[in-house]
């Protein structure tokens, strides 16, 4: 938890996201109270057994956030984002990568999804296809950066971001590159490619801030 509490709760599966979203809040949404819930074990189990295996536990965390006063919840983990979004807890629950997927689809049909975790690829591709429904066909491709997550887990953030940026720079014949995990966002500033590179934290927080301002309504989606 951070000292800042308020109408928007964030569910993270890594503590590294807390200062990232605090900084984004300070820059773009001053005065917005955030409450952070960090549950690293959810990602561990989702990677091992699939996101559906943690659906009940995700719902319990979300219900706890609502009971503590959250008017909206933002899930910052792409692997469990879909199960969080489907939870019916009485307030909007948003996945951080949906606005990014919508922006990618608006850019063009040839979308490359870059991830450091294989468990993130399928849900992100499914999200891109969902956002493209009614807009025309999309051609999502995936790029798994095999060595990146080991660097992240070892605390080598600079090395992690560098290999992600290098992977993005290797992409050709694309309309947009999607950095599928929130932890990848700073790599966008290291890339040299002319293909638009999209990340989720800034867009996701903006959508969640709007949802929190409007308050609960029927359904769980933002």
DOMAR-836723 format. One record per residue: y, z, x of N, C-alpha, C, O in turn; residue number from 0. Coordinates in Angstrom, 1 decimal. Layout:
# residues N
> Y_Z_X_Y_Z_X_Y_Z_X_Y_Z_X_NUM
...
//
This chain:
# residues 222
> -1.2_0.0_0.8_0.0_0.0_0.0_1.3_0.0_0.9_1.3_0.5_2.0_0
> 2.3_-0.6_0.4_3.6_-0.5_1.0_4.5_0.5_0.3_4.1_0.8_-0.8_1
> 5.6_0.9_0.9_6.5_1.7_0.1_7.1_1.1_-1.1_7.6_1.8_-2.0_2
> 7.1_-0.3_-1.1_7.7_-1.0_-2.2_6.7_-1.1_-3.3_5.6_-1.7_-3.1_3
> 7.0_-0.6_-4.5_6.1_-0.8_-5.7_7.0_-1.4_-6.8_8.2_-1.2_-6.8_4
> 6.3_-2.1_-7.6_7.1_-2.8_-8.7_6.2_-3.6_-9.5_5.0_-3.5_-9.6_5
> 6.9_-4.6_-10.2_6.2_-5.3_-11.3_5.2_-6.4_-10.8_4.4_-6.8_-11.6_6
> 5.2_-6.7_-9.5_4.3_-7.7_-9.0_3.3_-7.1_-8.1_3.6_-6.5_-7.0_7
> 2.0_-7.2_-8.4_0.9_-6.7_-7.5_0.3_-7.9_-6.8_0.2_-9.0_-7.4_8
> -0.1_-7.7_-5.6_-0.8_-8.7_-4.8_-2.1_-8.2_-4.4_-2.3_-7.2_-3.8_9
> -3.1_-9.1_-4.6_-4.5_-8.8_-4.1_-4.8_-9.6_-2.9_-4.8_-10.8_-3.0_10
> -5.0_-8.9_-1.8_-5.3_-9.6_-0.5_-6.7_-9.2_-0.1_-7.3_-8.2_-0.4_11
> -7.3_-10.1_0.7_-8.6_-9.8_1.4_-8.4_-9.6_2.9_-9.4_-9.5_3.6_12
> -7.2_-9.6_3.4_-6.8_-9.2_4.8_-5.5_-8.5_4.8_-4.6_-8.9_4.1_13
> -5.4_-7.5_5.6_-4.1_-6.8_5.7_-3.0_-7.6_6.4_-1.8_-7.3_6.3_14
> -3.3_-8.7_7.0_-2.3_-9.5_7.7_-1.4_-10.1_6.7_-0.3_-10.5_7.1_15
> -1.8_-10.3_5.5_-0.9_-10.9_4.5_0.2_-10.0_4.0_1.2_-10.5_3.5_16
> 0.1_-8.7_4.2_1.1_-7.8_3.6_2.5_-8.1_4.2_3.4_-8.3_3.4_17
> 2.6_-8.1_5.5_4.0_-8.4_6.1_4.5_-9.8_5.8_5.7_-10.0_5.7_18
> 3.5_-10.7_5.7_3.9_-12.1_5.4_4.6_-12.2_4.0_5.7_-12.8_3.9_19
> 4.0_-11.6_3.0_4.6_-11.6_1.7_5.8_-10.7_1.5_6.7_-11.0_0.7_20
> 5.8_-9.6_2.3_7.0_-8.8_2.3_8.2_-9.6_2.8_9.3_-9.6_2.3_21
> 8.0_-10.4_3.9_9.1_-11.2_4.5_9.5_-12.3_3.6_10.7_-12.5_3.4_22
> 8.6_-12.9_2.9_8.9_-14.0_1.9_9.7_-13.4_0.8_10.7_-14.0_0.3_23
> 9.3_-12.2_0.3_10.1_-11.5_-0.7_11.5_-11.2_-0.3_12.4_-11.5_-1.0_24
> 11.6_-10.7_0.9_13.0_-10.3_1.4_13.9_-11.6_1.5_15.1_-11.5_1.2_25
> 13.3_-12.7_1.9_14.0_-13.9_2.1_14.4_-14.6_0.8_15.5_-15.1_0.7_26
> 13.5_-14.6_-0.2_13.7_-15.5_-1.3_13.8_-14.7_-2.6_14.3_-15.2_-3.6_27
> 13.3_-13.5_-2.7_13.3_-12.7_-3.9_13.7_-11.2_-3.7_12.9_-10.3_-4.0_28
> 14.9_-11.0_-3.1_15.3_-9.7_-2.8_15.3_-8.8_-4.1_15.8_-9.2_-5.1_29
> 14.9_-7.6_-3.9_14.8_-6.7_-5.0_13.6_-6.7_-5.8_13.4_-5.8_-6.7_30
> 12.7_-7.7_-5.6_11.4_-7.7_-6.3_10.5_-6.7_-5.7_10.1_-6.8_-4.5_31
> 10.0_-5.8_-6.5_9.1_-4.8_-6.1_7.7_-5.3_-6.0_7.2_-5.9_-6.9_32
> 7.0_-5.1_-4.8_5.6_-5.6_-4.6_4.7_-4.4_-4.4_5.1_-3.4_-3.8_33
> 3.5_-4.5_-4.9_2.5_-3.5_-4.6_1.3_-4.2_-4.0_0.8_-5.2_-4.7_34
> 0.8_-3.9_-2.9_-0.3_-4.6_-2.2_-1.6_-3.9_-2.3_-1.7_-2.7_-2.1_35
> -2.6_-4.6_-2.7_-4.0_-4.1_-2.8_-4.8_-4.9_-1.8_-5.0_-6.1_-2.0_36
> -5.3_-4.3_-0.8_-6.1_-5.0_0.2_-7.6_-4.6_0.1_-7.9_-3.4_0.1_37
> -8.4_-5.6_-0.1_-9.9_-5.4_-0.3_-10.6_-6.4_0.5_-11.1_-7.4_0.0_38
> -10.8_-6.1_1.8_-11.5_-7.0_2.7_-12.9_-7.2_2.3_-13.4_-8.3_2.6_39
> -13.6_-6.3_1.7_-15.0_-6.4_1.4_-15.2_-7.5_0.4_-16.3_-8.0_0.3_40
> -14.2_-7.8_-0.4_-14.4_-8.8_-1.5_-14.7_-10.2_-0.8_-15.5_-10.9_-1.3_41
> -13.9_-10.5_0.2_-14.1_-11.8_0.9_-15.5_-11.8_1.6_-16.2_-12.8_1.6_42
> -15.8_-10.7_2.2_-17.1_-10.6_3.0_-18.3_-10.9_2.0_-19.2_-11.7_2.3_43
> -18.2_-10.3_0.8_-19.3_-10.5_-0.1_-19.3_-11.9_-0.8_-20.3_-12.5_-1.1_44
> -18.0_-12.4_-1.0_-17.9_-13.7_-1.6_-18.4_-14.8_-0.7_-19.0_-15.8_-1.1_45
> -18.2_-14.6_0.6_-18.7_-15.5_1.6_-20.2_-15.5_1.7_-20.9_-16.5_1.8_46
> -20.8_-14.3_1.5_-22.2_-14.2_1.7_-23.0_-14.6_0.4_-24.1_-15.2_0.5_47
> -22.4_-14.3_-0.8_-23.1_-14.5_-2.0_-22.4_-15.4_-3.0_-23.0_-15.6_-4.1_48
> -21.3_-15.9_-2.7_-20.5_-16.7_-3.7_-19.5_-15.9_-4.4_-19.6_-14.7_-4.6_49
> -18.4_-16.6_-4.8_-17.3_-15.8_-5.5_-17.7_-15.1_-6.7_-17.2_-14.1_-7.1_50
> -18.6_-15.7_-7.5_-19.1_-15.1_-8.7_-19.7_-13.7_-8.5_-19.6_-12.9_-9.4_51
> -20.2_-13.4_-7.3_-20.8_-12.1_-7.0_-19.8_-11.0_-7.0_-20.2_-9.8_-7.2_52
> -18.5_-11.3_-6.9_-17.5_-10.2_-6.8_-16.6_-10.2_-8.0_-15.6_-9.5_-8.1_53
> -16.9_-11.0_-9.1_-16.0_-11.2_-10.2_-15.8_-9.8_-10.9_-14.6_-9.5_-11.2_54
> -16.8_-9.0_-11.1_-16.6_-7.7_-11.7_-15.7_-6.8_-10.9_-14.8_-6.1_-11.4_55
> -15.9_-6.8_-9.6_-15.1_-5.9_-8.7_-13.6_-6.4_-8.7_-12.7_-5.6_-8.6_56
> -13.5_-7.7_-8.7_-12.1_-8.3_-8.7_-11.4_-7.8_-10.0_-10.2_-7.4_-9.9_57
> -12.1_-7.9_-11.1_-11.5_-7.5_-12.4_-11.2_-6.0_-12.3_-10.1_-5.7_-12.9_58
> -12.0_-5.2_-11.7_-11.7_-3.8_-11.6_-10.4_-3.5_-10.8_-9.6_-2.7_-11.2_59
> -10.2_-4.3_-9.7_-9.0_-4.1_-8.9_-7.8_-4.5_-9.7_-6.8_-3.9_-9.7_60
> -7.9_-5.6_-10.5_-6.8_-6.1_-11.3_-6.5_-5.2_-12.4_-5.3_-4.9_-12.7_61
> -7.5_-4.6_-13.0_-7.2_-3.6_-14.1_-6.5_-2.4_-13.5_-5.6_-1.8_-14.2_62
> -6.9_-2.0_-12.3_-6.2_-0.9_-11.7_-4.8_-1.2_-11.4_-3.9_-0.3_-11.5_63
> -4.5_-2.4_-11.0_-3.1_-2.8_-10.7_-2.3_-2.8_-12.0_-1.1_-2.3_-12.0_64
> -2.9_-3.3_-13.1_-2.2_-3.3_-14.4_-1.9_-1.8_-14.8_-0.8_-1.5_-15.3_65
> -2.9_-1.0_-14.7_-2.8_0.4_-15.1_-1.7_1.1_-14.3_-1.0_2.0_-14.8_66
> -1.4_0.6_-13.1_-0.4_1.2_-12.2_1.0_0.6_-12.5_2.0_1.0_-11.9_67
> 1.1_-0.3_-13.4_2.4_-0.9_-13.9_2.6_-2.3_-13.5_3.8_-2.8_-13.8_68
> 1.7_-3.0_-13.0_1.9_-4.4_-12.7_2.1_-5.3_-13.9_1.4_-5.1_-14.9_69
> 3.1_-6.1_-13.9_3.4_-7.1_-15.0_2.8_-8.4_-14.7_2.8_-9.3_-15.6_70
> 2.4_-8.7_-13.5_1.7_-9.9_-13.1_1.0_-9.6_-11.8_1.4_-8.6_-11.0_71
> 0.0_-10.4_-11.4_-0.8_-10.2_-10.2_-0.9_-11.5_-9.5_-1.2_-12.5_-10.2_72
> -0.8_-11.5_-8.2_-1.0_-12.7_-7.4_-2.2_-12.5_-6.5_-2.1_-11.5_-5.7_73
> -3.2_-13.3_-6.6_-4.3_-13.2_-5.7_-4.1_-14.2_-4.5_-3.9_-15.4_-4.7_74
> -4.0_-13.7_-3.3_-3.6_-14.5_-2.1_-4.9_-15.0_-1.4_-4.7_-15.7_-0.4_75
> -6.1_-14.8_-1.9_-7.3_-15.2_-1.3_-7.8_-16.5_-2.0_-8.1_-16.4_-3.2_76
> -7.9_-17.6_-1.3_-8.3_-18.8_-2.0_-9.8_-18.8_-2.4_-10.2_-19.4_-3.3_77
> -10.6_-18.1_-1.6_-12.0_-18.0_-1.9_-12.3_-17.3_-3.3_-13.1_-17.8_-4.0_78
> -11.6_-16.3_-3.6_-11.8_-15.5_-4.8_-10.7_-15.8_-5.9_-10.7_-15.2_-6.9_79
> -9.8_-16.8_-5.6_-8.7_-17.0_-6.5_-9.1_-17.4_-7.9_-8.5_-17.0_-8.9_80
> -10.2_-18.2_-8.0_-10.6_-18.7_-9.3_-11.1_-17.6_-10.2_-10.9_-17.5_-11.4_81
> -11.9_-16.7_-9.6_-12.5_-15.6_-10.4_-11.4_-14.6_-10.8_-11.4_-14.0_-11.8_82
> -10.4_-14.4_-9.9_-9.3_-13.6_-10.3_-8.5_-14.2_-11.4_-8.1_-13.5_-12.3_83
> -8.2_-15.5_-11.3_-7.4_-16.2_-12.3_-8.1_-16.1_-13.7_-7.4_-16.1_-14.7_84
> -9.4_-16.1_-13.7_-10.2_-16.0_-15.0_-10.3_-14.7_-15.6_-10.7_-14.5_-16.8_85
> -9.9_-13.6_-14.9_-10.0_-12.3_-15.4_-9.0_-12.1_-16.5_-7.8_-12.4_-16.3_86
> -9.4_-11.5_-17.5_-8.5_-11.2_-18.7_-8.1_-9.8_-18.6_-8.8_-8.9_-19.1_87
> -7.0_-9.5_-18.0_-6.5_-8.1_-17.9_-5.2_-7.8_-18.5_-4.6_-6.7_-18.3_88
> -4.7_-8.7_-19.4_-3.6_-8.4_-20.2_-2.2_-8.8_-19.6_-1.2_-8.7_-20.2_89
> -2.2_-9.3_-18.3_-1.0_-9.8_-17.7_-1.4_-11.1_-17.0_-2.5_-11.3_-16.7_90
> -0.4_-11.9_-16.7_-0.7_-13.1_-15.9_-1.3_-12.8_-14.6_-0.8_-12.0_-13.8_91
> -2.4_-13.5_-14.2_-3.0_-13.4_-12.9_-3.0_-14.8_-12.3_-3.5_-15.8_-12.9_92
> -2.3_-14.9_-11.2_-2.1_-16.2_-10.6_-2.8_-16.3_-9.2_-3.0_-15.3_-8.5_93
> -3.4_-17.5_-8.9_-3.9_-17.7_-7.6_-2.8_-18.4_-6.8_-2.1_-19.3_-7.2_94
> -2.7_-17.9_-5.5_-1.6_-18.3_-4.7_-1.6_-19.8_-4.4_-0.5_-20.4_-4.1_95
> -2.7_-20.5_-4.5_-2.8_-21.9_-4.0_-2.6_-22.9_-5.2_-2.6_-24.1_-4.9_96
> -2.5_-22.5_-6.4_-2.3_-23.4_-7.5_-1.0_-24.2_-7.4_-1.0_-25.4_-7.5_97
> 0.2_-23.6_-7.2_1.4_-24.4_-7.0_1.3_-25.4_-5.8_1.9_-26.5_-5.9_98
> 0.6_-25.0_-4.8_0.5_-25.9_-3.6_-0.4_-27.1_-4.0_0.0_-28.2_-3.7_99
> -1.5_-26.8_-4.8_-2.3_-28.0_-5.2_-1.5_-28.9_-6.1_-1.7_-30.1_-6.0_100
> -0.7_-28.3_-7.0_0.1_-29.2_-7.9_1.1_-30.0_-7.1_1.3_-31.2_-7.4_101
> 1.7_-29.4_-6.0_2.6_-30.2_-5.2_1.9_-31.3_-4.4_2.4_-32.4_-4.3_102
> 0.7_-31.0_-4.0_-0.1_-32.0_-3.3_-0.4_-33.2_-4.2_-0.3_-34.4_-3.7_103
> -0.9_-32.9_-5.4_-1.2_-34.0_-6.3_0.0_-34.9_-6.6_-0.1_-36.1_-6.8_104
> 1.1_-34.2_-6.7_2.4_-35.0_-7.0_2.7_-35.9_-5.8_3.5_-36.9_-6.0_105
> 2.3_-35.6_-4.6_2.6_-36.4_-3.5_1.8_-37.7_-3.4_2.3_-38.7_-3.0_106
> 0.5_-37.6_-3.9_-0.3_-38.8_-3.9_-1.8_-38.5_-4.0_-2.1_-37.3_-4.0_107
> -2.6_-39.5_-4.2_-4.1_-39.2_-4.4_-4.9_-38.8_-3.2_-5.9_-38.2_-3.3_108
> -4.4_-39.2_-2.0_-5.3_-38.9_-0.8_-4.9_-37.6_-0.2_-3.9_-37.5_0.5_109
> -5.7_-36.6_-0.5_-5.4_-35.2_-0.1_-6.5_-34.7_0.8_-7.6_-34.8_0.5_110
> -6.1_-34.1_1.9_-7.0_-33.5_2.9_-6.9_-32.0_2.8_-5.8_-31.5_3.0_111
> -7.9_-31.4_2.5_-8.0_-29.9_2.5_-8.5_-29.4_3.8_-9.6_-29.6_4.2_112
> -7.7_-28.6_4.5_-8.0_-28.0_5.8_-8.3_-26.5_5.6_-7.5_-25.8_5.0_113
> -9.4_-26.1_6.1_-9.8_-24.7_5.9_-10.5_-24.2_7.2_-11.1_-24.9_7.9_114
> -10.4_-22.8_7.4_-11.1_-22.2_8.5_-12.4_-21.5_8.0_-13.2_-21.1_8.8_115
> -12.5_-21.4_6.7_-13.7_-20.8_6.1_-14.4_-21.8_5.1_-13.7_-22.4_4.3_116
> -15.7_-22.0_5.3_-16.3_-23.0_4.4_-16.3_-22.6_3.0_-16.3_-23.4_2.1_117
> -16.2_-21.3_2.7_-16.2_-20.7_1.3_-14.9_-21.1_0.6_-14.9_-21.0_-0.6_118
> -13.9_-21.5_1.3_-12.7_-21.9_0.7_-12.6_-23.3_0.3_-11.8_-23.7_-0.6_119
> -13.4_-24.2_0.9_-13.3_-25.6_0.6_-13.6_-26.0_-0.8_-12.8_-26.6_-1.5_120
> -14.8_-25.5_-1.3_-15.1_-25.9_-2.7_-14.1_-25.5_-3.7_-13.8_-26.3_-4.6_121
> -13.7_-24.2_-3.8_-12.7_-23.8_-4.8_-11.4_-24.5_-4.6_-10.7_-24.8_-5.6_122
> -11.0_-24.9_-3.4_-9.7_-25.6_-3.3_-9.8_-27.0_-3.7_-8.9_-27.5_-4.4_123
> -10.9_-27.7_-3.4_-11.1_-29.1_-3.9_-11.2_-29.1_-5.4_-10.6_-29.9_-6.0_124
> -11.9_-28.1_-6.0_-11.9_-28.0_-7.5_-10.6_-27.8_-8.1_-10.3_-28.4_-9.1_125
> -9.7_-27.0_-7.4_-8.4_-26.8_-7.9_-7.5_-28.0_-7.8_-6.8_-28.3_-8.8_126
> -7.7_-28.8_-6.7_-6.9_-30.0_-6.6_-7.3_-31.0_-7.7_-6.5_-31.6_-8.4_127
> -8.6_-31.1_-8.0_-9.1_-32.0_-9.1_-8.6_-31.5_-10.4_-8.2_-32.3_-11.3_128
> -8.5_-30.2_-10.6_-8.0_-29.6_-11.9_-6.6_-29.9_-12.1_-6.1_-30.3_-13.2_129
> -5.8_-29.8_-11.0_-4.3_-30.1_-11.1_-4.1_-31.6_-11.3_-3.1_-32.0_-11.8_130
> -5.0_-32.4_-10.9_-4.9_-33.9_-11.0_-5.3_-34.4_-12.4_-5.0_-35.5_-12.7_131
> -5.9_-33.5_-13.2_-6.4_-34.0_-14.5_-5.3_-34.5_-15.3_-4.2_-33.8_-15.5_132
> -5.4_-35.7_-15.8_-4.4_-36.4_-16.6_-3.3_-37.1_-15.8_-2.5_-37.8_-16.4_133
> -3.4_-37.0_-14.5_-2.4_-37.7_-13.7_-3.0_-38.9_-13.0_-2.3_-39.7_-12.4_134
> -4.3_-39.0_-13.1_-4.9_-40.1_-12.4_-5.9_-39.6_-11.3_-5.9_-38.4_-11.1_135
> -6.7_-40.5_-10.8_-7.8_-40.1_-9.8_-7.2_-39.5_-8.5_-6.1_-40.0_-8.1_136
> -7.9_-38.6_-7.9_-7.5_-38.1_-6.6_-8.7_-38.3_-5.6_-9.8_-38.5_-6.1_137
> -8.4_-38.3_-4.4_-9.4_-38.5_-3.4_-9.4_-37.4_-2.3_-8.9_-37.6_-1.2_138
> -9.8_-36.2_-2.7_-9.7_-35.1_-1.8_-10.8_-35.2_-0.7_-12.0_-35.5_-1.0_139
> -10.4_-34.9_0.5_-11.3_-34.8_1.6_-11.2_-33.5_2.2_-10.2_-32.8_2.1_140
> -12.2_-33.0_2.9_-12.2_-31.7_3.5_-12.3_-31.8_5.0_-12.9_-32.7_5.6_141
> -11.7_-30.8_5.7_-11.7_-30.7_7.1_-11.9_-29.2_7.5_-11.0_-28.4_7.3_142
> -13.1_-28.8_7.9_-13.4_-27.4_8.3_-13.2_-27.3_9.7_-13.8_-28.0_10.6_143
> -12.3_-26.3_10.1_-12.0_-26.1_11.5_-12.9_-25.0_12.0_-12.6_-23.8_11.8_144
> -14.0_-25.4_12.6_-15.1_-24.4_12.8_-14.8_-23.2_13.6_-15.2_-22.1_13.3_145
> -14.0_-23.4_14.7_-13.8_-22.3_15.6_-12.6_-21.4_15.2_-12.3_-20.4_15.9_146
> -11.9_-21.8_14.2_-10.6_-21.1_13.9_-10.8_-19.6_13.4_-10.1_-18.8_13.9_147
> -11.7_-19.4_12.5_-11.8_-18.1_11.9_-12.2_-17.0_13.0_-11.8_-15.9_12.8_148
> -13.0_-17.4_13.9_-13.4_-16.4_15.0_-12.1_-15.9_15.7_-12.0_-14.8_16.1_149
> -11.2_-16.9_16.0_-9.9_-16.5_16.6_-9.1_-15.5_15.7_-8.5_-14.6_16.2_150
> -9.1_-15.9_14.4_-8.4_-15.0_13.5_-8.9_-13.6_13.5_-8.2_-12.6_13.6_151
> -10.3_-13.5_13.4_-10.9_-12.2_13.4_-10.7_-11.4_14.7_-10.7_-10.2_14.7_152
> -10.6_-12.1_15.8_-10.3_-11.5_17.1_-8.9_-11.1_17.3_-8.6_-10.5_18.3_153
> -8.0_-11.4_16.3_-6.6_-11.1_16.5_-5.8_-12.0_17.3_-4.6_-11.8_17.6_154
> -6.4_-13.2_17.6_-5.6_-14.2_18.4_-4.9_-15.1_17.4_-5.3_-16.3_17.1_155
> -3.9_-14.6_16.8_-3.1_-15.4_15.8_-2.6_-16.7_16.3_-2.6_-17.7_15.6_156
> -2.0_-16.6_17.5_-1.4_-17.8_18.1_-2.5_-18.9_18.3_-2.3_-20.1_18.0_157
> -3.6_-18.5_18.8_-4.7_-19.5_19.0_-5.2_-20.0_17.7_-5.5_-21.2_17.6_158
> -5.3_-19.2_16.7_-5.8_-19.6_15.4_-4.8_-20.6_14.8_-5.3_-21.7_14.3_159
> -3.5_-20.4_14.8_-2.6_-21.3_14.3_-2.5_-22.6_15.1_-2.3_-23.7_14.5_160
> -2.7_-22.5_16.4_-2.7_-23.7_17.2_-3.8_-24.7_16.8_-3.6_-25.9_16.7_161
> -5.0_-24.1_16.7_-6.2_-25.0_16.4_-6.0_-25.6_14.9_-6.5_-26.7_14.7_162
> -5.4_-24.8_14.0_-5.2_-25.3_12.7_-4.2_-26.5_12.7_-4.4_-27.5_12.1_163
> -3.1_-26.3_13.5_-2.1_-27.3_13.6_-2.7_-28.6_14.3_-2.4_-29.7_13.8_164
> -3.5_-28.4_15.3_-4.1_-29.5_15.9_-5.1_-30.3_15.0_-5.1_-31.5_15.0_165
> -5.8_-29.5_14.1_-6.6_-30.2_13.1_-5.8_-31.0_12.1_-6.2_-32.1_11.8_166
> -4.7_-30.4_11.7_-3.8_-31.1_10.8_-3.3_-32.4_11.4_-3.2_-33.4_10.8_167
> -2.9_-32.3_12.7_-2.4_-33.5_13.4_-3.4_-34.6_13.6_-3.1_-35.7_13.8_168
> -4.7_-34.2_13.5_-5.7_-35.2_13.6_-6.0_-36.0_12.3_-6.7_-37.0_12.4_169
> -5.4_-35.6_11.2_-5.6_-36.3_10.0_-4.8_-37.6_9.9_-3.6_-37.6_10.2_170
> -5.4_-38.6_9.5_-4.7_-39.9_9.2_-5.1_-40.4_7.8_-6.0_-39.9_7.2_171
> -4.4_-41.4_7.3_-4.7_-42.0_6.1_-4.7_-41.0_4.9_-5.7_-40.9_4.2_172
> -3.6_-40.2_4.8_-3.5_-39.2_3.8_-2.1_-39.1_3.2_-1.2_-39.5_3.9_173
> -2.0_-38.7_2.0_-0.7_-38.5_1.4_-0.2_-37.1_1.5_1.0_-36.9_1.5_174
> -1.1_-36.2_1.7_-0.8_-34.8_1.8_-1.9_-34.0_2.5_-3.1_-34.3_2.3_175
> -1.5_-33.0_3.3_-2.5_-32.1_3.9_-2.3_-30.7_3.3_-1.2_-30.2_3.3_176
> -3.4_-30.1_2.8_-3.3_-28.8_2.2_-3.9_-27.8_3.1_-5.1_-27.9_3.5_177
> -3.1_-26.8_3.5_-3.7_-25.7_4.3_-4.2_-24.7_3.3_-3.5_-23.9_2.7_178
> -5.6_-24.6_3.2_-6.2_-24.0_2.1_-6.1_-22.5_2.1_-6.2_-21.9_1.0_179
> -5.8_-21.8_3.2_-5.8_-20.4_3.2_-4.4_-19.9_3.6_-3.7_-20.5_4.4_180
> -3.9_-18.8_2.9_-2.6_-18.3_3.1_-2.3_-18.0_4.6_-1.2_-18.1_5.0_181
> -3.3_-17.5_5.3_-3.2_-17.2_6.7_-2.8_-18.4_7.6_-2.3_-18.2_8.7_182
> -3.0_-19.6_7.1_-2.7_-20.8_7.9_-1.2_-21.2_7.8_-0.8_-22.0_8.6_183
> -0.5_-20.6_6.9_0.9_-21.1_6.6_1.8_-21.4_7.8_2.4_-22.4_7.9_184
> 1.8_-20.4_8.8_2.7_-20.7_9.9_2.3_-21.9_10.7_3.2_-22.4_11.5_185
> 1.1_-22.4_10.6_0.7_-23.5_11.4_1.4_-24.8_11.0_1.5_-25.7_11.7_186
> 1.9_-24.8_9.7_2.7_-25.9_9.2_3.9_-26.2_10.1_4.2_-27.4_10.3_187
> 4.5_-25.2_10.7_5.7_-25.4_11.6_5.3_-25.9_13.0_6.2_-26.2_13.8_188
> 4.0_-25.9_13.3_3.5_-26.3_14.6_3.0_-27.7_14.6_2.8_-28.3_15.7_189
> 2.9_-28.3_13.4_2.3_-29.7_13.4_3.4_-30.7_13.8_4.6_-30.5_13.7_190
> 2.8_-31.9_14.2_3.7_-33.0_14.5_3.4_-34.2_13.6_4.1_-35.2_13.8_191
> 2.5_-34.1_12.8_2.1_-35.2_11.9_3.3_-35.6_11.0_4.1_-34.8_10.6_192
> 3.3_-36.9_10.6_4.3_-37.3_9.6_3.8_-37.1_8.2_4.5_-37.3_7.2_193
> 2.5_-36.8_8.0_2.0_-36.5_6.7_2.5_-35.1_6.2_2.4_-34.2_7.0_194
> 3.0_-35.0_5.0_3.4_-33.7_4.5_2.3_-32.7_4.6_1.2_-32.9_4.1_195
> 2.6_-31.5_5.1_1.7_-30.4_5.3_2.2_-29.3_4.3_3.3_-28.8_4.4_196
> 1.3_-28.9_3.4_1.6_-27.9_2.4_0.9_-26.6_2.6_-0.3_-26.6_3.0_197
> 1.6_-25.5_2.4_0.9_-24.2_2.4_1.2_-23.4_1.2_2.1_-23.8_0.4_198
> 0.5_-22.3_1.0_0.6_-21.7_-0.3_1.5_-20.5_-0.5_2.0_-20.3_-1.6_199
> 1.8_-19.6_0.5_2.4_-18.4_0.2_3.8_-18.5_-0.5_4.1_-17.8_-1.5_200
> 4.7_-19.4_0.0_6.0_-19.4_-0.5_6.0_-19.9_-2.0_6.7_-19.3_-2.8_201
> 5.2_-21.0_-2.2_5.2_-21.5_-3.6_4.5_-20.6_-4.5_4.9_-20.4_-5.7_202
> 3.4_-19.9_-4.0_2.7_-19.0_-4.9_3.5_-17.8_-5.2_3.5_-17.3_-6.4_203
> 4.2_-17.2_-4.3_5.1_-16.0_-4.5_6.2_-16.4_-5.5_6.5_-15.6_-6.4_204
> 6.8_-17.6_-5.4_7.8_-18.0_-6.4_7.3_-18.0_-7.8_7.9_-17.5_-8.7_205
> 6.1_-18.6_-8.0_5.5_-18.6_-9.3_5.2_-17.2_-9.8_5.4_-17.0_-11.0_206
> 4.7_-16.4_-9.0_4.3_-15.0_-9.4_5.5_-14.2_-9.7_5.5_-13.4_-10.6_207
> 6.6_-14.4_-9.0_7.9_-13.7_-9.2_8.4_-14.1_-10.6_8.9_-13.2_-11.4_208
> 8.3_-15.3_-11.0_8.7_-15.8_-12.3_7.8_-15.1_-13.4_8.3_-14.7_-14.4_209
> 6.5_-15.1_-13.1_5.6_-14.5_-14.1_5.9_-13.0_-14.3_5.9_-12.5_-15.4_210
> 6.2_-12.3_-13.2_6.5_-10.9_-13.3_7.8_-10.6_-14.0_7.9_-9.6_-14.7_211
> 8.7_-11.5_-13.8_10.0_-11.3_-14.5_9.9_-11.5_-16.0_10.6_-10.9_-16.8_212
> 9.0_-12.4_-16.4_8.8_-12.7_-17.8_7.9_-11.7_-18.5_7.9_-11.5_-19.7_213
> 7.1_-11.0_-17.7_6.2_-9.9_-18.3_4.9_-10.4_-18.9_4.7_-11.6_-18.9_214
> 4.1_-9.5_-19.3_2.8_-9.9_-19.9_2.9_-10.7_-21.1_3.9_-10.7_-21.9_215
> 1.9_-11.6_-21.2_1.8_-12.4_-22.4_0.3_-12.7_-22.6_-0.5_-12.4_-21.8_216
> 0.0_-13.3_-23.7_-1.4_-13.5_-24.0_-2.0_-14.4_-23.0_-1.4_-15.4_-22.5_217
> -3.2_-14.1_-22.6_-3.9_-14.9_-21.5_-3.7_-14.3_-20.2_-2.9_-13.4_-20.0_218
> -4.4_-14.8_-19.2_-4.3_-14.2_-17.9_-3.7_-15.1_-16.9_-3.6_-14.8_-15.7_219
> -3.4_-16.4_-17.2_-2.8_-17.3_-16.3_-1.3_-17.2_-16.2_-0.7_-16.9_-17.2_220
> -0.8_-17.5_-15.1_0.7_-17.5_-14.9_1.2_-18.8_-15.4_2.4_-19.0_-15.3_221
//
